[in-house]
Amino acid sequence: MADDVPRRGPAAAVGRVVGGVRVLAAVLVVAALALVVGTRAGLLPPAWGAGVVGALPPALATPAQELLEPRRGDAARPAGAPEGAAPGASAGPSDAPGGPVAIGPDPAPASVAPPAVSPPGGPRPEGWPSRSAESAPGPLGSPPPVPATGGAHAFLETRPDGSPVAYDPCRPLHWVVNAVGAPSGADELVAEAVARIAAATGLRFVADGATDEPPAPARPSFQPERYGDRWAPVLVAWVTPDDASPLAGDVAGLGGSTAFGLDGGPLVWVTGQVQLDAPQLAEAWAGPGGRDLVLAVVTHELAHVVGLDHVDDPGQLMYAPTRAGVTDLADGDRAGLAALGTGPCAPEV
């Protein structure tokens, strides 16, 4: 069928599996593996990851719980998934003595919405920006060779052929920062984490500077009044959570993206966000090796943004929770990120 119909794919997040389909409006996916593709149109909600930050060495902190927050429609909670968990989060300092930094599992809520149909050659689907003027005929970069040693990696969402849902490598991925309440040195640390992901994927990241946009579970993917006629940039926001926040308690970070696609074309991530618990991470930063731990949390959440899920291999940064001894991308992480940097060009999205 040749109709251009917004379509959505699966979203998998660490810790649980949730499937859903949704059209134009962006649904927040806190990481889900199961995929339910809409009949004619569907939107992939943002997949979020979670982590736990603990006091430095031996015991592992309890992984952050996962929360499904579908913007609209029904969201299925995977078997065994805890209730009341936060969408893709990194847990904060553990009460366990000697508890190390841990990055917990990410969940992903999904919702279903009626399809929005756009005939071939017709207008863009309602709620979408114009085609990007930044789209190039080929990828803007390429990932480095995959480490020969291999390692475990998993994807938040995959297509029917098994390839991961990814960002379009043929246009730059813009990002902004809301640094209100951020600890000193946070700008440089976030830029370093972005550089890690850019180098591992080959994706072209472009820093658009500061923003006053607050994070939101159902963040709009298209905000023309704030960002112009384009998909909203990836948002990295430092927040001071209250009791109702998904970052309340031990959760120290959240990360995920939203995907769109047209019927007959690839599903691609178009924007995402990372939420960081400023007080918890500032406290962790003040301890021995704290900067490396906070950098690991931010890198982990950004890896969720581009499409990596949690794994069961404790030697990988995407293990949930991540231990203090693993604060940089390992071979499995790099192999997964390399695959996420070779997605299809999707100028139609």
KEMAR-664250 format. One record per residue (C-alpha): residue number from 1; residue in three letters; x, y negated, z. Coordinates in Angstrom, 3 decimals. Layout:
<rs>
R   num   residuo          u          v          w
R   NUM       Ala          X          Y          Z
...
</rs>
This chain:
<rs>
R   num   residuo          u          v          w
R     1       Met      0.000      0.000      0.000
R     2       Ala      1.514     -3.311     -1.026
R     3       Asp     -0.429     -5.646      1.257
R     4       Asp      1.812     -7.845      3.417
R     5       Val      0.474     -6.967      6.819
R     6       Pro      2.256     -7.830     10.059
R     7       Arg      3.217     -4.521     11.599
R     8       Arg      4.723     -3.526     14.868
R     9       Gly      6.964     -0.700     15.909
R    10       Pro      8.036      1.074     19.090
R    11       Ala      9.792     -0.571     21.961
R    12       Ala     11.760      1.483     24.427
R    13       Ala     13.255      0.212     27.609
R    14       Val     15.317      1.773     30.249
R    15       Gly     13.459      3.697     32.836
R    16       Arg     10.186      4.322     31.154
R    17       Val      8.432      4.929     27.904
R    18       Val      5.589      2.817     26.683
R    19       Gly      4.112      2.564     23.261
R    20       Gly      1.887      0.007     21.707
R    21       Val      1.097     -1.948     18.622
R    22       Arg      0.426     -5.586     18.335
R    23       Val      0.131     -8.268     15.641
R    24       Leu      1.286    -11.887     15.563
R    25       Ala      1.280    -12.929     19.225
R    26       Ala      4.410    -11.798     21.027
R    27       Val      3.902     -9.168     23.672
R    28       Leu      6.488     -8.777     26.369
R    29       Val      7.962     -5.313     26.282
R    30       Val     10.025     -4.426     29.249
R    31       Ala     11.724     -1.598     27.416
R    32       Ala      9.787      1.344     26.080
R    33       Leu     10.736      4.339     23.971
R    34       Ala      7.410      5.494     22.654
R    35       Leu      6.087      3.817     19.526
R    36       Val      2.585      3.448     18.329
R    37       Val      2.367      1.804     14.940
R    38       Gly     -0.773     -0.159     14.168
R    39       Thr     -2.958      0.911     11.336
R    40       Arg     -2.049     -1.991      9.107
R    41       Ala     -0.323     -4.542     11.253
R    42       Gly      1.610     -4.486     14.454
R    43       Leu      4.053     -6.524     16.473
R    44       Leu      6.740     -5.085     18.647
R    45       Pro      6.718     -6.743     22.028
R    46       Pro      9.929     -7.754     23.707
R    47       Ala     11.772     -4.863     25.284
R    48       Trp     13.298     -5.658     28.626
R    49       Gly     16.083     -4.083     30.603
R    50       Ala     16.726     -4.072     34.294
R    51       Gly     19.762     -3.777     36.485
R    52       Val     20.769     -3.604     40.102
R    53       Val     23.526     -5.617     41.672
R    54       Gly     24.992     -4.338     44.873
R    55       Ala     27.901     -4.988     47.151
R    56       Leu     31.068     -3.670     45.544
R    57       Pro     32.239     -0.008     45.840
R    58       Pro     30.969      3.481     46.249
R    59       Ala     27.249      4.144     46.646
R    60       Leu     24.842      3.233     43.898
R    61       Ala     22.157      0.695     44.468
R    62       Thr     18.575      1.653     43.783
R    63       Pro     17.645      0.931     40.152
R    64       Ala     15.225     -1.907     39.660
R    65       Gln     11.658     -0.912     39.093
R    66       Glu     10.038     -1.563     35.764
R    67       Leu      7.010     -3.641     35.015
R    68       Leu      4.769     -3.451     31.984
R    69       Glu      3.385     -6.840     31.101
R    70       Pro      1.369     -6.579     27.890
R    71       Arg      0.186     -9.968     26.754
R    72       Arg     -3.032     -8.504     25.495
R    73       Gly     -4.365     -5.085     24.719
R    74       Asp     -3.762     -1.835     26.547
R    75       Ala     -0.324     -0.730     27.645
R    76       Ala      0.425      2.842     28.567
R    77       Arg      2.750      3.503     31.461
R    78       Pro      5.164      6.383     30.890
R    79       Ala      4.907      9.418     33.091
R    80       Gly      6.766      8.924     36.327
R    81       Ala      7.147      5.190     35.806
R    82       Pro      6.905      3.223     39.053
R    83       Glu      4.083      0.772     39.501
R    84       Gly      4.632     -2.921     40.054
R    85       Ala      8.085     -2.875     38.498
R    86       Ala      9.513     -5.879     36.733
R    87       Pro     10.017     -5.970     32.975
R    88       Gly     13.628     -5.184     32.208
R    89       Ala     15.471     -6.285     35.248
R    90       Ser     18.788     -6.169     37.013
R    91       Ala     18.481     -5.514     40.675
R    92       Gly     20.236     -7.678     43.173
R    93       Pro     22.495     -6.890     46.125
R    94       Ser     21.727     -3.553     47.698
R    95       Asp     21.239     -3.082     51.422
R    96       Ala     23.204      0.143     51.219
R    97       Pro     26.702     -0.267     52.677
R    98       Gly     29.312     -0.536     49.986
R    99       Gly     26.638     -0.426     47.294
R   100       Pro     28.122     -1.270     43.869
R   101       Val     26.661     -3.368     41.135
R   102       Ala     23.995     -1.458     39.319
R   103       Ile     21.938     -2.340     36.305
R   104       Gly     18.642     -0.575     36.530
R   105       Pro     16.157      0.767     33.984
R   106       Asp     14.060     -1.326     31.644
R   107       Pro     10.377     -0.778     30.944
R   108       Ala      8.308     -1.954     27.996
R   109       Pro      4.623     -2.775     27.900
R   110       Ala      2.812     -2.596     24.613
R   111       Ser     -0.453     -4.030     23.413
R   112       Val     -2.693     -3.517     20.431
R   113       Ala     -4.221     -6.269     18.346
R   114       Pro     -6.177     -6.330     15.098
R   115       Pro     -4.000     -6.692     11.992
R   116       Ala     -3.434    -10.011     10.255
R   117       Val     -3.429     -9.473      6.519
R   118       Ser     -1.442    -11.560      4.047
R   119       Pro     -1.811    -10.565      0.362
R   120       Pro      1.361    -10.138     -1.730
R   121       Gly      2.565    -13.574     -2.771
R   122       Gly     -0.008    -15.157     -0.477
R   123       Pro      0.453    -17.410      2.541
R   124       Arg      2.498    -16.404      5.565
R   125       Pro      0.573    -14.589      8.306
R   126       Glu     -0.989    -16.971     10.781
R   127       Gly      1.373    -17.810     13.610
R   128       Trp      4.546    -17.175     11.610
R   129       Pro      7.117    -19.803     10.606
R   130       Ser      8.056    -20.404      6.988
R   131       Arg     10.649    -18.115      5.436
R   132       Ser     14.061    -18.913      6.854
R   133       Ala     16.295    -21.145      4.747
R   134       Glu     19.252    -19.518      6.511
R   135       Ser     18.685    -16.068      4.999
R   136       Ala     21.691    -14.874      2.994
R   137       Pro     21.695    -12.179      0.284
R   138       Gly     23.815     -9.936      2.481
R   139       Pro     24.988     -9.490      6.089
R   140       Leu     26.841    -12.449      7.594
R   141       Gly     29.236    -10.113      9.380
R   142       Ser     29.944     -6.482     10.086
R   143       Pro     30.571     -4.508     13.266
R   144       Pro     33.983     -3.022     14.028
R   145       Pro     34.631      0.690     13.420
R   146       Val     32.809      2.977     15.842
R   147       Pro     35.150      4.368     18.543
R   148       Ala     36.263      7.892     17.691
R   149       Thr     35.716      9.012     21.272
R   150       Gly     31.981      8.451     20.962
R   151       Gly     29.690      8.100     23.959
R   152       Ala     26.037      7.955     24.880
R   153       His     23.789      5.211     23.560
R   154       Ala     20.064      4.766     23.030
R   155       Phe     17.794      2.283     21.303
R   156       Leu     14.756      0.462     22.617
R   157       Glu     12.872      0.991     19.370
R   158       Thr     13.419      3.117     16.291
R   159       Arg     11.845      3.268     12.852
R   160       Pro     10.262      6.403     11.364
R   161       Asp     13.612      7.320      9.780
R   162       Gly     15.329      7.214     13.171
R   163       Ser     17.259      3.993     12.544
R   164       Pro     17.018      1.372     15.294
R   165       Val     14.859     -1.720     15.158
R   166       Ala     17.414     -4.537     14.920
R   167       Tyr     17.855     -8.209     14.218
R   168       Asp     18.232     -9.272     10.585
R   169       Pro     22.036     -9.349     10.017
R   170       Cys     21.597    -11.642      7.005
R   171       Arg     20.734    -14.731      9.027
R   172       Pro     22.170    -16.217     12.212
R   173       Leu     20.728    -15.477     15.624
R   174       His     20.244    -18.754     17.481
R   175       Trp     20.310    -18.969     21.275
R   176       Val     19.656    -21.638     23.893
R   177       Val     20.244    -21.886     27.637
R   178       Asn     18.104    -23.237     30.448
R   179       Ala     20.820    -23.668     33.071
R   180       Val     18.734    -25.246     35.846
R   181       Gly     20.048    -23.774     39.091
R   182       Ala     22.867    -21.866     37.396
R   183       Pro     26.074    -21.283     39.373
R   184       Ser     29.196    -23.225     38.475
R   185       Gly     30.923    -21.740     35.449
R   186       Ala     27.736    -20.132     34.143
R   187       Asp     27.900    -21.762     30.708
R   188       Glu     31.293    -20.267     29.965
R   189       Leu     30.272    -16.879     31.346
R   190       Val     27.120    -16.676     29.214
R   191       Ala     29.094    -17.713     26.138
R   192       Glu     31.604    -14.955     26.906
R   193       Ala     28.817    -12.382     27.183
R   194       Val     27.317    -13.560     23.883
R   195       Ala     30.761    -13.297     22.270
R   196       Arg     31.013     -9.682     23.457
R   197       Ile     27.713     -8.765     21.816
R   198       Ala     28.531    -10.718     18.656
R   199       Ala     31.879     -8.950     18.289
R   200       Ala     30.369     -5.509     18.883
R   201       Thr     27.451     -5.978     16.462
R   202       Gly     28.872     -8.275     13.801
R   203       Leu     25.744    -10.414     14.181
R   204       Arg     26.264    -14.173     13.774
R   205       Phe     25.227    -15.972     16.957
R   206       Val     24.731    -19.753     16.896
R   207       Ala     24.585    -21.761     20.129
R   208       Asp     21.860    -24.403     19.964
R   209       Gly     22.715    -25.873     23.365
R   210       Ala     20.472    -26.621     26.310
R   211       Thr     16.699    -26.349     26.547
R   212       Asp     14.100    -27.131     29.183
R   213       Glu     11.916    -24.208     28.100
R   214       Pro     10.993    -22.053     31.094
R   215       Pro     11.007    -18.265     30.687
R   216       Ala      7.668    -16.474     30.469
R   217       Pro      6.589    -12.814     30.273
R   218       Ala      4.531    -13.590     27.167
R   219       Arg      6.874    -16.135     25.644
R   220       Pro      5.628    -17.399     22.246
R   221       Ser      7.896    -16.267     19.419
R   222       Phe      7.024    -19.329     17.326
R   223       Gln      7.211    -22.735     19.042
R   224       Pro      7.256    -25.379     16.287
R   225       Glu      6.695    -28.258     18.696
R   226       Arg      9.906    -27.375     20.546
R   227       Tyr     12.156    -25.672     18.003
R   228       Gly     10.745    -26.581     14.608
R   229       Asp      9.636    -24.352     11.733
R   230       Arg     11.522    -21.189     12.678
R   231       Trp     11.339    -18.311     15.111
R   232       Ala     12.202    -19.528     18.604
R   233       Pro     15.855    -18.954     19.521
R   234       Val     16.864    -16.368     22.102
R   235       Leu     16.402    -17.949     25.521
R   236       Val     18.861    -17.391     28.371
R   237       Ala     17.344    -18.840     31.549
R   238       Trp     18.636    -19.034     35.097
R   239       Val     15.740    -18.969     37.522
R   240       Thr     15.054    -19.129     41.234
R   241       Pro     12.328    -16.504     41.632
R   242       Asp      9.403    -16.630     44.008
R   243       Asp      7.520    -13.673     45.428
R   244       Ala      5.363    -13.373     42.299
R   245       Ser      8.293    -13.419     39.895
R   246       Pro      9.418    -10.291     38.021
R   247       Leu     12.845    -11.172     39.459
R   248       Ala     11.589    -10.974     43.039
R   249       Gly     13.313     -8.595     45.426
R   250       Asp     16.351     -6.746     44.096
R   251       Val     15.783     -7.600     40.448
R   252       Ala     18.609     -9.863     39.251
R   253       Gly     18.142     -9.912     35.487
R   254       Leu     15.739     -9.170     32.641
R   255       Gly     16.373     -8.922     28.916
R   256       Gly     14.356     -8.052     25.829
R   257       Ser     13.115     -9.079     22.388
R   258       Thr     10.008     -9.220     20.218
R   259       Ala      9.738     -7.674     16.751
R   260       Phe      7.554     -8.376     13.727
R   261       Gly      7.185     -6.764     10.347
R   262       Leu      4.982     -6.640      7.253
R   263       Asp      3.298     -3.513      6.009
R   264       Gly      5.742     -1.706      3.746
R   265       Gly      8.743     -3.586      5.148
R   266       Pro     11.110     -3.175      8.094
R   267       Leu     10.240     -4.076     11.639
R   268       Val     12.835     -6.534     12.974
R   269       Trp     13.506     -8.366     16.200
R   270       Val     12.873    -12.087     15.758
R   271       Thr     13.559    -13.579     19.193
R   272       Gly     14.170    -12.585     22.785
R   273       Gln     14.975    -13.817     26.235
R   274       Val     17.157    -13.124     29.252
R   275       Gln     16.125    -14.130     32.758
R   276       Leu     18.832    -14.313     35.417
R   277       Asp     18.281    -14.602     39.170
R   278       Ala     20.492    -17.592     39.985
R   279       Pro     20.654    -17.188     43.799
R   280       Gln     21.385    -13.452     43.732
R   281       Leu     23.972    -13.688     40.989
R   282       Ala     25.647    -16.706     42.615
R   283       Glu     25.975    -14.652     45.791
R   284       Ala     27.410    -11.713     43.871
R   285       Trp     29.796    -14.048     42.024
R   286       Ala     31.217    -15.278     45.345
R   287       Gly     32.407    -11.788     46.292
R   288       Pro     35.558     -9.920     45.221
R   289       Gly     35.417     -9.268     41.493
R   290       Gly     32.104    -11.101     41.450
R   291       Arg     32.542    -12.890     38.151
R   292       Asp     33.161     -9.605     36.346
R   293       Leu     30.024     -8.170     37.934
R   294       Val     27.857    -11.091     36.874
R   295       Leu     29.374    -10.970     33.385
R   296       Ala     28.453     -7.278     33.259
R   297       Val     24.833     -8.073     34.170
R   298       Val     24.535    -10.773     31.510
R   299       Thr     26.194     -8.566     28.885
R   300       His     23.869     -5.688     29.799
R   301       Glu     20.776     -7.865     29.422
R   302       Leu     21.961     -9.285     26.102
R   303       Ala     22.550     -5.734     24.893
R   304       His     18.867     -5.110     25.650
R   305       Val     18.014     -8.221     23.647
R   306       Val     19.660     -6.816     20.508
R   307       Gly     18.054     -3.403     21.047
R   308       Leu     20.094     -1.123     23.330
R   309       Asp     18.304      0.998     25.905
R   310       His     19.604      2.592     29.087
R   311       Val     21.531      5.868     29.020
R   312       Asp     22.298      8.610     31.549
R   313       Asp     26.078      8.349     31.092
R   314       Pro     27.561      6.518     34.128
R   315       Gly     30.604      5.597     32.060
R   316       Gln     28.562      3.212     29.879
R   317       Leu     27.574     -0.356     30.674
R   318       Met     24.002      0.561     29.672
R   319       Tyr     23.806      3.155     32.430
R   320       Ala     21.164      2.251     34.959
R   321       Pro     22.304      1.280     37.408
R   322       Thr     25.713      0.053     36.245
R   323       Arg     28.488      0.524     38.764
R   324       Ala     31.109     -2.029     39.713
R   325       Gly     33.759      0.058     37.965
R   326       Val     32.096     -0.412     34.563
R   327       Thr     31.905     -4.108     33.791
R   328       Asp     32.592     -4.120     30.048
R   329       Leu     31.153     -2.331     27.037
R   330       Ala     32.259      1.301     26.788
R   331       Asp     32.557      3.440     23.649
R   332       Gly     28.939      4.599     23.663
R   333       Asp     27.700      1.047     24.131
R   334       Arg     29.888     -0.099     21.250
R   335       Ala     28.669      2.689     18.974
R   336       Gly     25.066      1.702     19.628
R   337       Leu     25.740     -1.988     19.149
R   338       Ala     27.551     -1.271     15.883
R   339       Ala     24.432      0.494     14.599
R   340       Leu     22.301     -2.459     15.691
R   341       Gly     24.483     -4.755     13.609
R   342       Thr     23.714     -2.907     10.388
R   343       Gly     19.956     -3.339     10.226
R   344       Pro     18.180     -4.288      6.991
R   345       Cys     17.925     -7.829      5.679
R   346       Ala     14.326     -8.977      6.100
R   347       Pro     13.892    -12.427      4.527
R   348       Glu     10.134    -11.838      4.356
R   349       Val     10.037    -11.880      8.160
</rs>
